[in-house]
Amino acid sequence: MEEIARTLSGKTVFGSVFAASIVIGAVFGLVLGTSTKIQHISVSDWITFHPTPTGMALYGATAAAVLVGAVLGIVLLLSRFDEDAI
């Protein structure tokens, strides 16, 4: 029986990790937003707001996208300087 090797490109892997991290961040934010133990969040005593599930899900997705996007950007930038790249 002949085995066929499957290869994935780096862009596919990073895209999958990026999408999965956004979904996981949104789900964690949604779960935290439904918690009744968090009443209010204040930022430097200037702004006080009540976290909602939608707002926390949006925050979680945005935070995950920024963090993973920054790592992805650094990897892509450093890969340009790799002399042994194919």
C-alpha positions as CSV (number, residue, x, y, z in Angstrom):
1,M,0.0,0.0,0.0
2,E,1.4,3.4,-1.0
3,E,1.4,6.2,1.6
4,I,1.0,9.7,0.6
5,A,2.7,12.3,2.7
6,R,0.7,15.4,3.4
7,T,2.6,18.7,3.8
8,L,1.2,21.9,5.2
9,S,2.7,25.3,4.4
10,G,3.6,27.7,7.1
11,K,0.9,30.2,6.1
12,T,-1.8,27.5,6.5
13,V,-0.5,26.6,10.0
14,F,-0.2,30.2,11.2
15,G,-3.6,31.0,9.7
16,S,-5.2,28.0,11.5
17,V,-3.5,29.0,14.8
18,F,-4.6,32.6,14.4
19,A,-8.2,31.7,13.7
20,A,-8.3,29.2,16.6
21,S,-6.9,31.7,19.0
22,I,-9.5,34.3,18.1
23,V,-12.3,31.7,18.6
24,I,-10.8,30.5,22.0
25,G,-10.4,34.1,23.1
26,A,-14.0,34.9,22.3
27,V,-15.3,31.8,24.1
28,F,-13.2,32.6,27.2
29,G,-14.5,36.2,27.1
30,L,-18.1,35.0,26.7
31,V,-17.7,32.6,29.7
32,L,-16.1,35.4,31.9
33,G,-18.8,37.8,30.8
34,T,-21.6,35.5,32.1
35,S,-20.0,35.3,35.5
36,T,-22.0,37.1,38.2
37,K,-18.9,37.5,40.4
38,I,-17.6,40.3,38.2
39,Q,-19.7,43.4,39.0
40,H,-17.8,46.3,37.6
41,I,-14.4,46.9,36.0
42,S,-12.7,50.3,36.6
43,V,-9.8,51.6,34.6
44,S,-7.6,53.9,36.7
45,D,-10.7,55.1,38.6
46,W,-11.6,57.2,35.5
47,I,-13.9,54.8,33.7
48,T,-16.1,52.2,35.3
49,F,-18.1,49.8,33.2
50,H,-20.2,46.6,33.6
51,P,-18.9,43.7,31.6
52,T,-21.4,42.0,29.3
53,P,-20.9,38.7,27.6
54,T,-20.8,40.3,24.2
55,G,-18.3,42.9,25.3
56,M,-16.1,40.4,27.0
57,A,-16.2,38.1,24.0
58,L,-15.2,41.0,21.7
59,Y,-12.4,42.0,24.1
60,G,-11.2,38.4,24.2
61,A,-11.2,38.0,20.5
62,T,-9.5,41.4,20.0
63,A,-6.8,40.7,22.6
64,A,-6.1,37.2,21.1
65,A,-5.9,38.7,17.6
66,V,-3.4,41.4,18.7
67,L,-1.2,39.1,20.7
68,V,-1.1,36.3,18.1
69,G,-0.9,38.8,15.3
70,A,2.2,40.4,16.9
71,V,3.9,37.0,17.2
72,L,3.0,36.2,13.6
73,G,4.3,39.6,12.5
74,I,7.6,39.0,14.3
75,V,8.0,35.5,12.8
76,L,7.3,36.8,9.3
77,L,9.7,39.6,9.7
78,L,12.5,37.4,11.0
79,S,11.8,34.8,8.3
80,R,12.8,37.4,5.7
81,F,16.4,37.4,7.1
82,D,16.7,33.6,7.0
83,E,19.4,32.8,4.5
84,D,18.7,29.1,4.6
85,A,15.0,29.4,3.7
86,I,13.8,27.5,0.6
